[in-house]
Amino acid sequence: MPFSHTKIVGPAGRYGARYGMGLRRKVAAIEVKQKGKHRCPSCRSLVRLERLAFGIWRCPKCGFTFAGGAWTPQTIMGRALAPEELKEVEAQKAKWKEAVK
């Protein structure tokens, strides 16, 4: 088996010994999330979405084009909340309002 330069840093191994280990780890973490499988907001299929430009994504299955995050299709602030999560958020808001009074 040939020697692998990317065993520890994964896709950031293409940078070799440049830029420092910390930055290469961050790049590897971002790229693994970016190129992984995500759920399409239109057809709900779990596929590798195509990144067309900064924040523009397309589903290869249904062709749906949408705006998302720069490195991931859905951001934490932009994702849709499940009904249970929405109830939790509303309950937390009510607690904050009572605490202010």
C-alpha positions as CSV (number, residue, x, y, z in Angstrom):
1,M,0.0,0.0,0.0
2,P,1.5,3.4,-1.0
3,F,2.2,6.0,1.6
4,S,-0.7,8.5,2.1
5,H,0.0,12.1,2.9
6,T,-3.6,12.8,3.7
7,K,-4.3,10.3,6.5
8,I,-4.6,12.9,9.3
9,V,-5.8,16.0,7.5
10,G,-7.9,14.4,4.8
11,P,-8.8,16.7,1.9
12,A,-6.4,19.5,3.1
13,G,-3.4,17.2,2.4
14,R,-3.1,18.9,-0.9
15,Y,-1.5,21.8,0.9
16,G,1.4,19.7,2.0
17,A,3.5,21.3,4.8
18,R,2.2,24.8,4.1
19,Y,-0.2,27.1,6.1
20,G,0.1,25.3,9.4
21,M,-1.8,22.4,10.9
22,G,-4.5,24.4,12.6
23,L,-5.6,26.1,9.3
24,R,-5.5,22.8,7.4
25,R,-7.7,21.1,10.1
26,K,-10.2,24.0,9.7
27,V,-10.2,23.7,5.9
28,A,-10.6,19.9,6.2
29,A,-13.6,20.2,8.6
30,I,-15.3,22.8,6.3
31,E,-14.8,20.7,3.1
32,V,-16.0,17.5,4.6
33,K,-19.3,19.3,5.6
34,Q,-19.5,21.1,2.3
35,K,-19.1,18.0,0.1
36,G,-21.1,15.6,2.2
37,K,-24.7,14.6,1.6
38,H,-27.5,17.2,2.4
39,R,-31.2,17.1,2.2
40,C,-32.8,19.1,-0.7
41,P,-35.4,21.6,0.6
42,S,-37.6,20.9,-2.4
43,C,-37.6,17.1,-3.1
44,R,-36.3,16.1,0.4
45,S,-33.9,13.6,-1.1
46,L,-30.5,13.1,0.5
47,V,-27.9,13.9,-2.2
48,R,-24.6,15.7,-2.7
49,L,-25.8,19.2,-3.5
50,E,-23.8,21.2,-6.1
51,R,-22.4,24.6,-5.0
52,L,-22.8,26.9,-8.0
53,A,-21.4,30.1,-6.4
54,F,-21.0,31.6,-3.0
55,G,-24.2,30.7,-1.2
56,I,-26.0,29.3,-4.3
57,W,-26.8,25.6,-4.3
58,R,-28.6,23.2,-6.7
59,C,-30.0,19.8,-6.3
60,P,-28.8,17.4,-9.0
61,K,-31.9,15.2,-8.7
62,C,-34.7,17.8,-9.1
63,G,-32.7,20.8,-10.4
64,F,-34.0,23.1,-7.6
65,T,-31.7,26.1,-7.1
66,F,-31.8,27.9,-3.8
67,A,-29.8,30.2,-1.6
68,G,-28.0,28.8,1.4
69,G,-24.9,29.3,3.4
70,A,-21.5,30.0,2.0
71,W,-20.0,26.6,2.9
72,T,-23.1,24.5,3.8
73,P,-26.5,24.5,2.1
74,Q,-28.5,25.1,5.3
75,T,-27.2,27.4,8.0
76,I,-28.3,27.2,11.6
77,M,-30.2,30.5,11.4
78,G,-31.8,29.7,8.1
79,R,-33.0,26.2,8.7
80,A,-36.6,25.4,9.2
81,L,-37.6,24.5,12.7
82,A,-39.5,21.3,13.5
83,P,-42.8,21.9,15.4
84,E,-41.3,20.5,18.6
85,E,-38.4,22.9,18.3
86,L,-40.7,25.8,17.6
87,K,-42.7,25.1,20.8
88,E,-39.4,25.1,22.8
89,V,-38.4,28.4,21.3
90,E,-41.8,30.0,22.1
91,A,-41.7,28.6,25.6
92,Q,-38.2,30.1,26.1
93,K,-39.4,33.5,24.8
94,A,-42.3,33.4,27.2
95,K,-39.9,32.8,30.1
96,W,-37.7,35.7,29.0
97,K,-40.7,38.0,28.9
98,E,-41.8,37.0,32.4
99,A,-38.2,37.5,33.7
100,V,-38.1,41.0,32.3
101,K,-41.4,42.1,34.0
